[in-house]
């Protein structure tokens, strides 16, 4: 896939193509990183490139669950602490998690989302879970279309975070990384990234 989203044929294809593009640019932020570097948190936040990818996988699966197994029920108050810990864990790579495994899981959830989107009515209602502070209380349901749009926005937001973190790690920026991944020819205005051009990583 080039630097722009491919031509699309209809609304459903557009939603999936733009979502795929945001997943791609998030993956590209991890290109060439070591297992240590993918865990670095070089900015004022506690975010890492690997942690952002892990979070996006978890978020996409959570929304898929809402579409495929809707309940709309309120969360169990006794489980709030566990859910908070699980949420924070979604931004951290455990010692046994590798970038290769993470990217394979990213591919797997992408396939699950595509299968759902191609087999679902985009207007089908998806109940809004009640009792969640960041979900509206005055809305009974979203649509499958809305969920896909939300996933595009979610991944785009975190792809931008990942770009900043990656540049803070070794100086690599989005388009030279994309040029390296996709084997673009070198030009006077853009040189594909190579490991030899990387700056010193934070210790």
C-alpha positions as CSV (number, residue, x, y, z in Angstrom):
1,X,0.0,0.0,0.0
2,X,1.5,3.4,-1.0
3,X,1.5,6.6,1.1
4,X,-2.1,7.2,0.2
5,X,-5.2,5.0,0.6
6,X,-5.9,2.9,-2.5
7,X,-8.9,3.7,-4.7
8,X,-12.1,2.6,-3.1
9,X,-15.3,1.2,-4.6
10,X,-18.0,1.9,-2.0
11,X,-18.7,3.0,1.6
12,X,-17.8,-0.4,3.1
13,X,-14.6,-0.7,1.1
14,X,-13.7,2.9,2.1
15,X,-14.1,2.2,5.8
16,X,-11.9,-0.9,5.6
17,X,-9.3,0.7,3.4
18,X,-8.8,3.8,5.6
19,X,-8.7,1.6,8.7
20,X,-6.1,-0.6,7.0
21,X,-4.0,2.5,6.2
22,X,-4.0,3.6,9.8
23,X,-2.9,0.2,11.0
24,X,-0.1,0.3,8.4
25,X,1.3,3.6,9.5
26,X,1.2,2.5,13.1
27,X,3.1,-0.7,12.2
28,X,5.6,1.4,10.2
29,X,6.5,3.3,13.4
30,X,8.0,0.1,14.7
31,X,10.0,-0.7,11.6
32,X,13.6,-1.5,12.3
33,X,13.2,-1.3,16.1
34,X,14.8,-3.8,18.4
35,X,12.8,-5.6,21.2
36,X,14.3,-3.1,23.6
37,X,13.6,0.0,21.5
38,X,9.9,-1.0,21.0
39,X,9.5,-0.7,24.8
40,X,11.3,2.7,25.1
41,X,9.2,5.5,26.6
42,X,11.4,8.5,25.6
43,X,8.8,11.3,25.9
44,X,7.0,12.8,28.8
45,X,4.3,10.1,28.6
46,X,4.6,6.5,29.6
47,X,3.7,5.4,26.0
48,X,5.9,3.2,23.8
49,X,5.6,2.2,20.2
50,X,4.9,-1.4,21.2
51,X,2.5,-0.4,23.9
52,X,0.5,1.7,21.4
53,X,0.2,-1.2,19.0
54,X,-0.8,-3.5,21.8
55,X,-3.5,-1.0,23.0
56,X,-4.9,-0.7,19.5
57,X,-5.2,-4.4,19.2
58,X,-7.1,-4.6,22.5
59,X,-9.3,-1.6,21.6
60,X,-10.2,-3.1,18.2
61,X,-11.0,-6.5,19.9
62,X,-13.1,-4.7,22.5
63,X,-15.2,-3.0,19.8
64,X,-15.6,-6.2,17.9
65,X,-16.9,-7.8,21.0
66,X,-19.5,-5.0,21.3
67,X,-20.6,-5.6,17.7
68,X,-20.6,-9.4,17.7
69,X,-21.9,-10.0,21.3
70,X,-23.8,-6.8,22.3
71,X,-25.2,-6.6,25.8
72,X,-25.5,-2.9,26.7
73,X,-25.3,-3.9,30.3
74,X,-23.6,-1.9,33.1
75,X,-20.2,-2.9,34.2
76,X,-19.8,-4.9,37.5
77,X,-18.6,-2.4,40.1
78,X,-16.6,-5.1,41.9
79,X,-14.5,-5.6,38.7
80,X,-13.5,-1.9,38.2
81,X,-10.0,-2.3,39.7
82,X,-9.3,-5.3,37.6
83,X,-10.5,-3.5,34.4
84,X,-8.3,-0.5,35.3
85,X,-5.2,-2.7,35.6
86,X,-6.1,-4.5,32.4
87,X,-6.4,-1.2,30.6
88,X,-3.0,-0.1,31.8
89,X,-1.5,-3.4,30.9
90,X,-2.7,-2.9,27.4
91,X,-0.1,-0.1,27.0
92,X,2.8,-2.2,28.3
93,X,4.6,-5.1,26.7
94,X,5.3,-8.0,29.1
95,X,8.7,-9.7,29.0
96,X,7.3,-12.7,27.1
97,X,5.7,-10.5,24.4
98,X,7.6,-9.9,21.2
99,X,7.1,-7.4,18.4
100,X,6.7,-10.3,15.9
101,X,3.9,-11.8,18.0
102,X,2.3,-8.4,18.4
103,X,2.3,-7.7,14.7
104,X,0.9,-11.2,14.0
105,X,-2.0,-10.4,16.5
106,X,-2.5,-7.1,14.7
107,X,-3.0,-8.9,11.4
108,X,-5.4,-11.4,13.1
109,X,-7.6,-8.7,14.6
110,X,-7.6,-6.9,11.2
111,X,-8.9,-10.1,9.6
112,X,-11.6,-10.4,12.3
113,X,-12.7,-6.8,11.7
114,X,-12.8,-7.2,7.9
115,X,-14.9,-10.4,8.2
116,X,-17.3,-8.6,10.5
117,X,-17.6,-5.5,8.4
118,X,-18.2,-7.5,5.1
119,X,-20.9,-9.6,6.7
120,X,-22.7,-6.9,8.7
121,X,-25.3,-4.4,7.8
122,X,-23.6,-1.0,8.4
123,X,-26.8,0.4,9.8
124,X,-27.2,-2.5,12.4
125,X,-27.4,-1.0,15.9
126,X,-24.6,-1.7,18.4
127,X,-25.9,-1.1,22.0
128,X,-24.0,1.5,24.0
129,X,-22.8,-0.1,27.3
130,X,-24.3,1.8,30.2
131,X,-22.4,3.1,33.2
132,X,-19.2,3.8,31.3
133,X,-18.2,7.5,32.0
134,X,-16.9,8.1,28.5
135,X,-19.9,6.6,26.7
136,X,-23.1,8.7,26.3
137,X,-26.0,8.0,28.7
138,X,-28.6,9.5,26.3
139,X,-27.8,7.1,23.4
140,X,-29.1,3.6,23.1
141,X,-27.0,2.4,20.2
142,X,-24.3,3.2,17.7
143,X,-24.2,1.6,14.2
144,X,-21.6,-0.8,12.8
145,X,-20.7,2.1,10.5
146,X,-20.0,4.3,13.5
147,X,-17.8,1.7,15.1
148,X,-15.6,1.4,12.0
149,X,-15.3,5.2,11.8
150,X,-14.4,5.2,15.5
151,X,-11.7,2.6,15.0
152,X,-10.2,4.7,12.2
153,X,-10.0,7.7,14.5
154,X,-8.6,5.6,17.4
155,X,-5.8,4.1,15.3
156,X,-5.0,7.5,13.6
157,X,-4.7,9.2,17.0
158,X,-2.3,6.5,18.2
159,X,-0.3,6.4,15.0
160,X,0.5,10.1,15.5
161,X,1.6,9.3,19.1
162,X,3.8,6.5,17.7
163,X,5.4,8.8,15.1
164,X,6.5,11.2,17.9
165,X,7.8,8.4,20.1
166,X,9.7,6.8,17.1
167,X,11.4,10.1,16.2
168,X,12.4,10.5,19.9
169,X,14.0,7.1,19.9
170,X,16.3,7.3,16.8
171,X,15.3,10.3,14.7
172,X,13.3,8.3,12.2
173,X,10.2,10.0,10.8
174,X,7.1,8.7,9.1
175,X,7.8,9.2,5.4
176,X,11.4,8.0,5.3
177,X,10.3,4.9,7.2
178,X,7.4,4.3,4.8
179,X,9.9,4.7,1.9
180,X,12.1,2.1,3.4
181,X,9.2,-0.3,4.1
182,X,7.8,0.1,0.5
183,X,11.2,0.3,-1.3
184,X,10.6,3.8,-2.7
185,X,13.5,5.1,-4.8
186,X,15.7,7.7,-3.2
187,X,14.9,11.3,-4.4
188,X,16.3,14.7,-3.6
189,X,13.4,15.4,-1.2
190,X,13.1,12.0,0.6
191,X,15.6,9.3,1.4
192,X,14.4,5.9,2.6
193,X,15.4,5.3,6.3
194,X,18.3,3.0,7.0
195,X,19.7,1.8,10.4
196,X,22.9,3.6,9.7
197,X,21.1,7.0,9.8
198,X,19.7,6.3,13.3
199,X,20.7,8.6,16.1
200,X,21.7,7.3,19.5
201,X,18.8,5.7,21.4
202,X,17.8,6.7,24.9
203,X,19.3,4.6,27.7
